[in-house]
């Protein structure tokens, strides 16, 4: 779902070619990317063209990207991968440095062609948010919360988001850390305090207020709702329906998470389901629905 949110409805792995200039560290799932500089029909074609890259006195390293769409009988073994890396390295103008290079270049096969470009690896910055001063076991994982924030707001520019049942702020922390303009709200004063503490702990700034979604007056581009279901904030089916109806009132789009089937409730509230998936954390399974 995150891939589709970033790159369009037809996006699927393991390799995607796109003109979208994505900050790699936003995603908890995308491992690496190449900013393409050269392409060719074969790795040998890339080697011939690599001499056009002039780094002066800067150092570099070439990496053969193992994740590609080569068929099983086309797979390149370790020795050949090393040979391709060396051949390209000989052509690039600069100084090779395998330990601490100024530039990393990656070569990958995709769609019957080969590509060489600046290589970047995901630094998994979201893992710093796993341990929070305030948390409970049934909360969304930091990984899932980050993906959900991305699904809701793939492009933050000019977008106002709200999490009106924010709990301890797992989604808020991930969204705020990515520069998403999001506000939080909850009817439970204990979790509101916990959310504020978690946000401040990571040096972030965000507005979290005490109150119900029914009392919300502002309008937002998108709402993210992890349906209340735990011992701290439980909701009945009627209360869940009210949450969804008010989400329709205050937001143009909705990304909703639920441990129970709520598709009928979502549609009754006036939303159309555009995409969906199941996320698991231990014994918990959650439905994630993207709605317009």
PAVO-47818 format. One line per field, with one value per residue (C-alpha): residue number from 1; residue in three letters; x, y, z. Coordinates in nm, 4 decimals. Last residue first. Example, Ala and Ser with C-alpha at 12.3 -4.5 7.8 and 13.67 -1.06 7.14 Angstrom:
BEGIN
num (2,1) $
residuo (SER,ALA) $
u (1.3670,1.2300) $
v (-0.1060,-0.4500) $
w (0.7140,0.7800) $
END
This chain:
BEGIN
num (292,291,290,289,288,287,286,285,284,283,282,281,280,279,278,277,276,275,274,273,272,271,270,269,268,267,266,265,264,263,262,261,260,259,258,257,256,255,254,253,252,251,250,249,248,247,246,245,244,243,242,241,240,239,238,237,236,235,234,233,232,231,230,229,228,227,226,225,224,223,222,221,220,219,218,217,216,215,214,213,212,211,210,209,208,207,206,205,204,203,202,201,200,199,198,197,196,195,194,193,192,191,190,189,188,187,186,185,184,183,182,181,180,179,178,177,176,175,174,173,172,171,170,169,168,167,166,165,164,163,162,161,160,159,158,157,156,155,154,153,152,151,150,149,148,147,146,145,144,143,142,141,140,139,138,137,136,135,134,133,132,131,130,129,128,127,126,125,124,123,122,121,120,119,118,117,116,115,114,113,112,111,110,109,108,107,106,105,104,103,102,101,100,99,98,97,96,95,94,93,92,91,90,89,88,87,86,85,84,83,82,81,80,79,78,77,76,75,74,73,72,71,70,69,68,67,66,65,64,63,62,61,60,59,58,57,56,55,54,53,52,51,50,49,48,47,46,45,44,43,42,41,40,39,38,37,36,35,34,33,32,31,30,29,28,27,26,25,24,23,22,21,20,19,18,17,16,15,14,13,12,11,10,9,8,7,6,5,4,3,2,1) $
residuo (UNK,UNK,UNK,UNK,UNK,UNK,UNK,UNK,UNK,UNK,UNK,UNK,UNK,UNK,UNK,UNK,UNK,UNK,UNK,UNK,UNK,UNK,UNK,UNK,UNK,UNK,UNK,UNK,UNK,UNK,UNK,UNK,UNK,UNK,UNK,UNK,UNK,UNK,UNK,UNK,UNK,UNK,UNK,UNK,UNK,UNK,UNK,UNK,UNK,UNK,UNK,UNK,UNK,UNK,UNK,UNK,UNK,UNK,UNK,UNK,UNK,UNK,UNK,UNK,UNK,UNK,UNK,UNK,UNK,UNK,UNK,UNK,UNK,UNK,UNK,UNK,UNK,UNK,UNK,UNK,UNK,UNK,UNK,UNK,UNK,UNK,UNK,UNK,UNK,UNK,UNK,UNK,UNK,UNK,UNK,UNK,UNK,UNK,UNK,UNK,UNK,UNK,UNK,UNK,UNK,UNK,UNK,UNK,UNK,UNK,UNK,UNK,UNK,UNK,UNK,UNK,UNK,UNK,UNK,UNK,UNK,UNK,UNK,UNK,UNK,UNK,UNK,UNK,UNK,UNK,UNK,UNK,UNK,UNK,UNK,UNK,UNK,UNK,UNK,UNK,UNK,UNK,UNK,UNK,UNK,UNK,UNK,UNK,UNK,UNK,UNK,UNK,UNK,UNK,UNK,UNK,UNK,UNK,UNK,UNK,UNK,UNK,UNK,UNK,UNK,UNK,UNK,UNK,UNK,UNK,UNK,UNK,UNK,UNK,UNK,UNK,UNK,UNK,UNK,UNK,UNK,UNK,UNK,UNK,UNK,UNK,UNK,UNK,UNK,UNK,UNK,UNK,UNK,UNK,UNK,UNK,UNK,UNK,UNK,UNK,UNK,UNK,UNK,UNK,UNK,UNK,UNK,UNK,UNK,UNK,UNK,UNK,UNK,UNK,UNK,UNK,UNK,UNK,UNK,UNK,UNK,UNK,UNK,UNK,UNK,UNK,UNK,UNK,UNK,UNK,UNK,UNK,UNK,UNK,UNK,UNK,UNK,UNK,UNK,UNK,UNK,UNK,UNK,UNK,UNK,UNK,UNK,UNK,UNK,UNK,UNK,UNK,UNK,UNK,UNK,UNK,UNK,UNK,UNK,UNK,UNK,UNK,UNK,UNK,UNK,UNK,UNK,UNK,UNK,UNK,UNK,UNK,UNK,UNK,UNK,UNK,UNK,UNK,UNK,UNK,UNK,UNK,UNK,UNK,UNK,UNK,UNK,UNK,UNK,UNK,UNK,UNK) $
u (-1.2193,-1.0986,-0.7761,-0.8416,-0.5972,-0.7335,-0.5384,-0.4306,-0.3057,-0.1365,0.2111,0.1737,-0.0017,-0.1063,-0.3927,-0.4476,-0.6836,-0.7281,-0.9889,-1.2759,-1.5533,-1.6642,-2.0162,-2.0373,-2.2328,-1.9342,-1.7004,-1.9475,-1.9799,-1.6019,-1.5635,-1.4347,-1.2623,-0.9007,-0.9283,-0.7104,-0.8568,-0.6959,-0.9450,-0.9800,-1.1672,-1.1720,-1.3916,-1.7414,-1.6361,-1.4321,-1.7471,-1.9354,-1.6421,-1.6222,-1.9995,-1.9860,-1.7170,-1.9320,-2.2248,-1.9978,-1.8798,-1.5506,-1.2700,-1.0049,-0.7584,-0.8483,-0.8037,-1.0232,-1.0096,-1.0003,-0.6629,-0.7775,-0.5765,-0.7673,-0.6886,-0.7231,-0.8427,-1.1358,-1.1549,-1.4555,-1.3720,-1.6287,-1.7463,-1.3836,-1.3702,-1.1542,-0.8083,-0.5630,-0.2299,-0.0367,0.3038,0.6704,0.9424,1.2546,1.2090,1.1015,0.8684,0.6486,0.6454,0.5519,0.2694,0.1312,0.1513,-0.0348,-0.3038,-0.3013,-0.3881,-0.6413,-0.8514,-1.0790,-0.8040,-0.6653,-0.3566,-0.2530,-0.0535,0.1631,0.3911,0.7607,0.8783,0.9413,0.5927,0.4335,0.6288,0.5676,0.2003,0.1399,0.2700,0.0953,-0.0019,-0.3660,-0.4240,-0.7997,-0.8446,-0.5273,-0.5338,-0.3705,-0.3194,-0.1489,0.0294,0.3375,0.3236,0.3367,0.2616,0.0204,-0.2197,-0.0074,0.3035,0.1438,0.0333,0.3878,0.5267,0.2662,0.3414,0.7132,0.6629,0.4375,0.0732,-0.0320,-0.1417,0.1538,0.1276,0.3647,0.5064,0.8821,0.9130,1.1303,1.0617,1.1249,1.4949,1.3907,1.2329,1.5771,1.6104,1.9184,1.7796,2.0659,2.1541,2.3337,2.4064,2.3487,2.3910,2.1062,2.0721,1.7857,1.5433,1.2872,1.5373,1.9025,2.0983,2.4254,2.4862,2.7290,2.8458,3.0281,3.2721,3.4039,3.4866,3.5814,3.5992,3.7780,3.8284,3.9829,3.8232,3.7378,3.4999,3.6248,3.8131,3.5204,3.2859,3.5088,3.5599,3.1873,3.1189,3.3944,3.2544,2.9113,3.0669,3.2322,2.9170,2.6843,2.4600,2.1040,1.9903,1.8532,1.6466,1.5027,1.6544,1.4196,1.6698,1.7616,2.1319,2.2473,2.6031,2.7868,3.0520,3.2704,3.3923,3.6602,3.6790,3.9898,3.8075,3.4726,3.4343,3.1540,3.1691,3.4015,3.1013,2.9618,3.1568,3.0887,2.7169,2.7111,2.8922,2.6202,2.3772,2.1042,2.2112,2.1417,2.3367,2.2811,1.9943,1.9377,1.9534,1.7478,1.7714,1.5753,1.2170,1.0203,1.0277,0.9759,1.0579,1.4307,1.4307,1.3293,1.1355,1.2078,0.9173,1.0365,0.9832,1.1332,1.0299,1.2104,1.0767,0.8109,0.4733,0.3424,0.0258,-0.1782,0.0810,0.4343,0.4109,0.0660,0.1054,0.4381,0.2826,0.0000) $
v (0.8960,0.5957,0.4083,0.1078,-0.0679,-0.3793,-0.4873,-0.8316,-0.8765,-1.2000,-1.0522,-0.7361,-0.7962,-0.5608,-0.6426,-0.4403,-0.1916,0.0503,0.2928,0.2406,0.4931,0.6978,0.8138,0.7019,0.3935,0.2992,0.3079,0.1178,-0.1558,-0.1877,-0.2069,-0.5621,-0.5582,-0.4897,-0.1456,0.1100,0.4004,0.6186,0.8889,1.1552,1.4853,1.5397,1.7000,1.5712,1.2303,1.1813,1.2757,0.9878,0.7551,0.8464,0.8136,0.4651,0.3716,0.5023,0.2896,-0.0143,0.0442,0.2132,0.1277,0.3761,0.2502,-0.1190,-0.1401,-0.0967,0.2648,0.2768,0.3873,0.6954,0.9016,1.2004,1.3752,1.7179,1.8721,2.0835,2.2483,2.2209,1.9098,1.8482,1.5161,1.4049,1.4095,1.6237,1.6815,1.8498,1.7500,2.0117,1.9032,1.9814,1.7190,1.6711,1.2944,1.3097,1.6027,1.3850,1.1007,1.3342,1.4943,1.1534,1.0349,1.3420,1.2793,0.9132,1.0010,1.2702,1.0218,1.1913,1.2134,1.4668,1.5021,1.7522,1.6838,1.8907,1.6185,1.7013,1.3413,1.3388,1.4866,1.1890,0.9274,1.0879,1.1551,0.7955,0.6622,0.9389,0.7762,0.7532,0.9620,0.9265,1.2486,1.1995,1.5046,1.6032,1.9325,1.9049,2.1954,1.9906,1.6594,1.4307,1.0669,1.1805,0.9021,0.6168,0.7808,0.8160,0.4525,0.3432,0.5325,0.3856,0.0352,0.0703,0.2404,-0.0478,0.0368,0.0324,-0.2964,-0.3197,0.0212,0.3152,0.6158,0.6816,0.5533,0.2764,0.2176,0.5795,0.5388,0.2583,0.5264,0.6351,0.3178,0.4516,0.3445,0.3042,0.5432,0.4634,0.7340,0.5882,0.2990,0.1248,-0.1945,-0.2819,-0.5716,-0.4303,-0.3844,-0.4702,-0.2784,-0.0894,0.1236,0.4083,0.5290,0.8594,1.0054,0.6573,0.5214,0.1537,0.0450,0.3548,0.3922,0.7186,0.9255,0.9073,0.6128,0.3523,0.1204,0.1232,-0.0038,-0.3046,-0.3627,-0.3684,-0.5973,-0.8372,-0.8416,-0.9304,-1.2020,-1.3621,-1.3424,-1.5036,-1.3079,-1.4351,-1.4835,-1.8382,-1.7183,-1.4202,-1.0805,-0.8410,-0.6860,-0.6873,-0.7735,-0.4222,-0.4423,-0.1723,0.0655,0.2652,0.6241,0.8753,1.2414,1.3757,1.4626,1.2872,1.2483,1.0196,0.9981,0.6997,0.4952,0.4772,0.1688,-0.0035,0.0670,-0.1012,-0.4006,-0.4282,-0.4747,-0.2873,0.0493,0.3158,0.5988,0.8541,0.7016,0.8070,0.4573,0.3428,0.1284,-0.0660,0.0472,-0.0899,0.1632,0.4442,0.8065,0.7367,0.7119,1.0738,1.0194,1.1888,1.0465,0.9792,0.6086,0.2659,0.0126,-0.3046,-0.5847,-0.4701,-0.3311,0.0029,-0.0076,0.2274,0.5069,0.5701,0.6906,0.5673,0.2480,0.1752,0.2379,0.0000) $
w (-0.0170,0.1813,0.2421,0.4659,0.6969,0.8640,1.1686,1.2835,1.6374,1.7486,1.7101,1.5067,1.1746,0.8960,0.6545,0.3351,0.1731,-0.1155,-0.2494,-0.0032,-0.0727,0.2271,0.3187,0.6820,0.5697,0.3522,0.6497,0.8673,0.6025,0.5765,0.9529,1.0000,1.3400,1.4400,1.2820,1.1064,0.9098,0.6450,0.5603,0.2919,0.2637,0.6389,0.9079,0.8228,0.6895,1.0074,1.1982,1.0374,1.1061,1.4745,1.5084,1.3589,1.6065,1.8910,1.7732,1.7421,2.1007,2.1808,2.4205,2.5274,2.7864,2.7799,2.4043,2.0969,1.9794,1.5963,1.4620,1.2725,1.0247,0.8869,0.5598,0.4004,0.7211,0.8431,1.1861,1.4181,1.6217,1.8955,1.7518,1.7241,2.1012,2.3267,2.4710,2.2357,2.0824,1.8822,1.7616,1.8102,1.7876,1.9994,2.0253,2.3900,2.3137,2.0904,2.3431,2.6289,2.4317,2.3407,2.6990,2.8237,2.5622,2.6664,3.0233,2.9296,2.7272,2.4718,2.2081,1.9610,1.7461,1.4811,1.1653,0.9299,0.7909,0.8220,0.8338,1.2103,1.2577,1.0809,1.2750,1.6135,1.5363,1.4292,1.7624,1.9550,2.2838,2.1751,1.8606,1.8222,1.6201,1.4138,1.1898,0.8625,0.6823,0.3421,0.1708,0.0821,0.2695,-0.0386,0.0502,0.3229,0.4248,0.2918,0.4361,0.7800,0.7571,0.6711,0.9696,1.2035,1.0739,1.1446,1.4822,1.5862,1.6419,2.0055,2.1612,2.4001,2.5592,2.5424,2.7241,2.7407,2.3831,2.2413,1.8727,1.7721,1.6898,1.4522,1.2312,1.1102,0.9046,0.7205,0.3834,0.1364,-0.1447,-0.4694,-0.7247,-1.0677,-1.3072,-1.4899,-1.6908,-1.9244,-1.9693,-1.7266,-1.4458,-1.3922,-1.1303,-1.0919,-0.7845,-0.7305,-0.3903,-0.3613,-0.1067,-0.0340,0.3129,0.2938,-0.0716,-0.1993,-0.5750,-0.6849,-0.9602,-1.3290,-1.3666,-1.6165,-1.3821,-1.1408,-1.4099,-1.4708,-1.0987,-1.0207,-1.3176,-1.2043,-0.8499,-0.9824,-1.1984,-0.8961,-0.6867,-0.9390,-1.1747,-1.2106,-1.5687,-1.5225,-1.2273,-1.4208,-1.3484,-1.1717,-0.9326,-0.5631,-0.5525,-0.6375,-0.7708,-0.5776,-0.7163,-0.4736,-0.4965,-0.4022,-0.5045,-0.6784,-1.0004,-0.9916,-1.3683,-1.4846,-1.8656,-1.8286,-1.7146,-2.0697,-2.1772,-1.8462,-1.8780,-2.2177,-2.0684,-1.8039,-2.0882,-2.2779,-2.1400,-1.8795,-1.7188,-1.4416,-1.2458,-0.8840,-0.7377,-0.4410,-0.1307,0.1292,0.0814,0.3792,0.6638,0.4106,0.4839,0.4755,0.0963,0.0447,-0.2768,-0.6092,-0.8093,-1.1658,-1.1106,-1.1761,-0.9137,-0.8089,-0.5845,-0.5978,-0.6988,-0.8242,-1.0371,-0.8168,-0.8161,-0.6881,-0.3292,-0.2281,-0.4299,-0.2625,0.0792,0.0000) $
END
